[in-house]
Amino acid sequence: MMVYPGRGWRKQFMKMPLRYWRMGLGPLLQRWFVVLTTTGRVSKQPRHTMLEYSVMDGKTYLGSGWGERPDWCKNIAVDPRVTLQSSSGTMSAMARRVTDDEEMARLYHVAKARKSPVWKEYLESLGIEDTVEDYVAKKDRLVIFRLDPTSEKTPAPMKADLVWVWVVIAIVVWMIWRLVR
């Protein structure tokens, strides 16, 4: 069963890719992940989450591995306006829950083809067999959003504000190199 990273080391581990993105490594991560920015339902501040994604018919789809429990899902329930950062750039979108059988069936094939290392564990944790028929039959267990472009104002995207870390690392490496030579 997939363990929810509520606190402690699991939560910090899940946030590591966001820190890498902030350090300017977004282009290396964009093949597998996107950054979703929602508006905090209590704070009203931008909240950033890095997620696996699928693209079908030019639309981006995001699934929650823990149902409606994650904060980003709760934030979308209050305000569906989101910002997405991906290899295609930054996009303002409306997050809409996918419930249509035909769309779910097509999405099953697209998502499975991505070969996520947690695909089987994800389906098992929801009691869903790895077949399109069971995926669609038990769609109520899945929390999947389609992101539709919008011209409405959405939360500010995440910035690469930790690029300076590389300067510090370069200086430290240079200082060590000077000491040992």
PEJOTA-V92144 format. One record per helix or strand of 2 or more residues. SS is the DSSP state (H for helix, E for strand). FROM is the first residue (numbers start at 0). TO is the last residue. If there is no record, write none. Layout:
ss={SS;SS}
from={FROM;FROM}
to={TO;TO}
This chain:
ss={H;E;E;E;E;H;E;E;H;H;H;H;E;H}
from={7;32;45;53;58;70;80;88;100;118;131;138;143;163}
to={28;38;51;55;62;77;85;96;112;124;136;140;148;179}
